[in-house]
């Protein structure tokens, strides 16, 4: 049994504390966001009609980083969240430079921060109204209970200040609070009047309770919405950060992939392939000497060595082609996978509903499927494998399934890890489901611009 279940009082106090902090967050949001809204709208509007407008815009964009840090800190402090700010500085070049101006003008982070101010402004108004209604309802309800507890009573307050002379008489009975203004002299003459509040009215009490219930439900919801705005527009999980991370990973993958292919092709061509060529020449020369000596056993052994050497050469050529096969370049991913699947010892079904993809993405998805086929052939003991590739909007999904023994784990071997690394390099997601007994399912989701 958990501690919260054993101690309902602590749980209740924690609930009240959380609601109170959310109320403080919503109430404080209104003046803060209002100030930011006025500053942003003023800067945007005046920058078009006064000199040095470019500097005003650039200064506003640069200041958004400070605003984002402040809003993240405020949310973490009052809402007890753990929102992380961007790990990298928004700007890497000086403000007074052409590159600095360009960097700030096209900064997705800054423009998202400005959008946050406009969106949060409307939400802060709603939150402020709900919070004030909640506090007013609680105050009125507590005041009603207090008045009921201390009635009846009455009293007179004499007020003598500049421009105000008179008496305020308060009468409290079991149902009403009456305030009488007697003889107030407000420059133009005396003023008399009274205010009556029926604090035990069932309608008043009912409305107060309803408003409190609505506020208890709405306050955490509005606080959650505003927290999500901070996350999606200002934090390291913002739309801009996700795009930048994906773009950096994709550029890194392009660079690393190109370097790897170049290095492997160079090593194979200048190293292994050259050595095998020399070995083949030497074997042919030895075979000629064996034939001249009429040593049939030695000649047969050299024939077998020549055959193995030729086969090794062919495998190396196939390996080089596997890095970026000609069919993939010419006909696309579906045709290349179908060709690769036809060479496997098990049946491979390929279903593809895609257009031509970027070169690096096609290569990465091809190598993921190739690695999957290799794993199935070595470990899964499967008879069939299905590959389904679909493109919907800016997402490409790759589903791989086999009817093997299952039990595959990312921590075992390098095959699955390589597949996951390739998906990560594209800024995508890699999901493995492989219960013991099968089937094994792999899902890869990658963004495609």
N, C-alpha and C positions, 0 to 999 in steps of 0.2 A: 504494500500500500504506500502511495506517495506521501510526501510531507504535506502537500496541499490538502489531501483528503483527510489527514489526521488533524490538521489545524485549520478549520474553516474560517476562524477569525483572521488569521494571517492572510488567507486567500481573499477575504472580503476587503481587508485593508489594502492589499495589493491592487485589487480592482479599483477601489476608490482613488488610490494614488495615481494609477494609470490614467483614469478619466480626468483627474485634476490636471495632470501634466499636459494631456491633450487639450484641455480647455485653455490652459495658459499658452500653449503653442498656437492655437487658433486665434486667440485674442491678440497675441503679440504679432501674429502674421499680418494682421490688417494694417497697422501703422507702418510696419517695415516694408511690406510689398507696395503699399500706397506711395511711400517715399520713393522706392525704386521705380514705380510706374511713372510718377511725375518726372523724375530725372531722365528716364529713358525717352519718354514722349517729348519732353522739352528739348533734349539733345537732338532727337531725330527731326523734329519740326524746325528748330532754329538753324540747323546746319545747312538748310537749303536757302536761307535768306541772308546769312551774315558771312563776312569774310572768314577765311580759315576753316571753312566747314569740313574739309577733309580731316583736319586735325581733331575736330570735335567727334566725328564718327570713329576715327581710329582710337581716340582716347576712350570713347564709350566701349568699343569692342575689347580693348585691353583691360578695362576695369571689370569686365564680366568675370574674369578669372577670380578676382578678389570676392565678388559677390557670390560666386559658386562655392568658394571655400567657406564663406560665412554661413550660407544657407545649409550646407552639409553639416557644419559644426553645430548649428542651432538645432537641426533635426536630430542629430545624434544625442545632444544634451537633453532635450526635452522629451523626445520620444523613445530614448534608450535604444536607438538603432545602431547599426554598424555600417553605415554607408561610407564607402571608400572614395576619396577624391582621385582624380587622375594621377597616375604614378609619374607621368612625364609633364614637364612644364608646357603650357599651352603655346608659348612662343619661344623661339630659340635665337631670334635675331633682334638687333636693336630697334627701338621704336623709330628713331630718326634715321631711317635708311629706306632705300627703295624696296629691298627684300623684306624689311620689317613691316613696311606699309602693305605690301602685297600679302604677306603672311596673315596679318590681322584682318585685311579686307575679305579674304576667302576662308577665314577660320570657321569651320562648321561648329566648333564648340561655342564660340562667342555668339553666333547667330541663334543657336539653340538656347543659350542662356537668355537672350533677349526675348525669344518666344516664351520661355519659362515665365518671365516677368508678366507678360500679357495674360497667359493662361492662369497663373497663380493669383493674379489680381482679382479676377472674377470669382475664383474659388475662395479667396480670403474674405471677400464680402459675404459669401454664403456662410462660411465658417464663423465669422464675427457675429452675424445675426443670430445664428443658432446658439452660439456660446452665450451671448447676452440674454437671449430668451431663456436659456437654461438657468443661468444664474439668477435672473429676475424671478423665475418661477420658484426656485428653491428658496430665495429670500422671502417671497410673499407667503409661501407655505409655512416656513419657519416663523414668520411674523404672526401669521394667523394662529399657529399653535401657542406662541408666546402670549398673544393677547387673550386667548381663551383661558390660559393658565392664570393670568394676573388681573382679570377683570373683577369687579368694576372699579374704576378709578377716574379721577378728574383733576384738572389743574389749570392754572392760568400763568401765562408767560407775558411779562411786560417788556415791550420792545421800544427802546428810545434811541434812535440813531438818526443821523442827518437825513431828513426827508421822510422818515418813517417813525410814527408815534402811534402806539396803540397796544391792544392786548390780543393775545392768541389763547383762546380757551379750548381745552381738549376734554371731551367727555367720552368715557369708554364704558359701555354696558356689555351685556352678554352677547350682543349681536352686532353692535355698530361702533365705529370710531367716528366721532364728529369733531370737526375743527371749526371754530367760530373766530372770524376776524372782526374785531370790534374797534371802531374808531381809528382805523389806519388813515393817517394823513399823508397822502402822496401828492404834494404840491398843489394839485387842482382841487383838493377837498377831501373830506373823510370818505372812507370806503368800508362798508360792512359786507360780510358774506360768510358762507359756511360750506364745508365739504363733508360729505357723509360716505363712509366706506362700510359696506355690509360684509365683514370679513368672514362670516360663517355661511355665506351663500353657497349652496351645493354646486351651482354652476361655476362659481369662482374656484372652489376647491377642485372640482373635476377638471377644469381647464388647466390648472396648475399641475396636477398629476400627469395629465396627458402630455403637456409640454415637457415635463421632466423625462417621461418615458421616451418621447421622440428625440429629445436631446441626447439621452444616454445611448440611443441607437445611432444617431446621426454623427455625433462628435467623433467617435473612433473611425467611422467611415470616411468623413471629410478629411480627417488627419491622415488616413491611409492614402487617399487620393493625392493629397499634397505631397506626401512622402514619395509616392510613385513618380510625381512630376520631378522631384529632386533627383531621384534615381535615374530616370530616363533622359533628363535634360542636362544634368550637371555633374553626375558622378562618373566613376570609371566604367560604369555599365550603361552609359548614355548611348544614344543612337550614334553620335559622332565617334565615341570611343570604340564602339563595336565595329564601325566601318573602318576606322584607322587601324585597329588591330588586325582585322581581316585583310585589309589592303597590305599591311606590312608583312603578314604571314604569307600572303599570296606572292608578293614580290620576292620575299626570301626563298619561297619554294621555287619560283622561276629561276632565280640565280643559282641556288644549290643544285636544282635538277639539271640545269645546263652545264654547270661545272662537273657534276658527277658523270653525266653522259660523255662529256668531252674527255674526262680523265680515263674512264673505262675504255672508250674506243681507242684512245691513244695507247693505253697499257696493253690492250689486246693486240692492236696492230703492230706496235713497236716491240712488244715483249713476247707474249705467248705465241702469237701467230708467226712471228719471225723465227722463233726457236723451233716451232713445229715444221716450218718450211725447211730450215736447215737440216732438221732430223730426217725429214722425208727424203731430201737429197742424199744424205749419207746412207740411209737405208737402201735406196735404189743402187748406189755405188756398191754397197756390200752384197746386194742381191746379185749384181752382175759378176762379182768376184766368185760368189758361191756357185753360180751357174757355170762359170769357167772351170772351177775345180770339180764340177760334177758331184757336189755334196748336196744330195736331194733334201736331207733332213734340215740342213742349215738354210737351204733355199726356201723351203716351206715356212720355216720360222720367220724368215725375213719378209715373206709375203704377208704373213699374218701381222707383223709389225707395221708394214706399209699400209695395210687395210685399217688398222687401228688408228694410225696417224691421220689418214685421210678422213676417217669418221670424226676424230677429234677436231680437225680443221672445220668440218661441216658444222659441228655443234657450236664452235666458236662463232662462225658466221651467223648461225641461227640466234645465238645469244645477243649478238650485236643488233640483229634485226628486231629482237624482242624488246629492246629498249625503246624503240620507236619504229614498229614494223611499217613497211611500205603500204600495206593494206589499210592501216589506221590513218596514214597520211592521205591516202587517195580516196577511200570509201567511207571512212568514219568509224566510230566506236562500235556500232552494232555489227557491221560486217567483220571487223577485226576480231571481236569476241566470238562470233559464230565460227570463224576459221580456226581460232585457237581451241574452241570447245570440241570441234570435230576431231582433233588430234588426241583427245583424252581417252582413257580406258573406260570411262563411264559416260553416260549420256548427259549432255549439257543443252538445256533449253534457254534460248536468249530471246527476251521480249523487250523491245525498245521503242519508246514513243518520244523521240527527241530530235531536235535540229542539230546541226553541226555546232559543237562546243568549242570554246577556246582551246588552243593547242595543248597548253600545260594541263588543263583539266581533263582532256581526253586521255593524255598520257597517264595521269595519276589514276584515273578510274580504270583504265586498261590494266595497269600494274596491280591495282587492288584486286581485280577479278583474276588476273593471272596468279597472284599469290594465293587467292582462295582456292583456285583449281589445284595448285600444287599441294596445299594443305589437305584437301579432300583426297587427292590421290595417294598421299603418304599415310594419313592417319585416320580418316573418317570411315573407310570401308563402305562408301556410299555407291549406289548404282545410278542415281540421278542427281542433277544439280540444276537449279533454276536461277536465272539472272533476269531481273526486271529493272529497267531503267526508265524513269519518267521525268518529264520537265513540266513544271507548273509555275508560271510566272517567272520569278527570279530564283527559284529553287529547283535543284536537280536531286532526285532521290534514287538510290541504288539499293535494291533488295537482293540478297543472295541467300539461297536456302538449299540444303542438301538433306538427304534421308539417311545420313550416317549415324554413327554411334553417339555423337554429341560429346559433352564433357569438355569442350574447348575452353581455355582460359587465356586471357591476355597476358598473364604473367608467365606463361609457359612458352618457351621458344621465341623466336624473333619474327615469325611470319605474321601473326596477328598484330604485334607491335608495329611492324613496318606498315601494315594496312592502316592502323590508327594514326600513325605519324603522317602518312600521305593525306588522310582526311583532314587532319589538323592543319597541314600546310596549305590547304585550300580554304581554311576558315570554316570548316564544316564539323559535323558531329559524327561519331562512330559509335554504334550500339551493337553489342554482341549478346545474343541469347542462345545458350547452348546447354540445356539440361542433360544430365546423364541419360543415355538411351536415345537422344535426339528428339526432334531434328535440330540442326544448328541454323540459326538465322542471324544474318548480318545486315544492318541498315546503315547506310551512309547518306547524310543530307548535306549538300554543299550549296552555297550561294553562287548564282551565275548572273553577272551583270549583262 
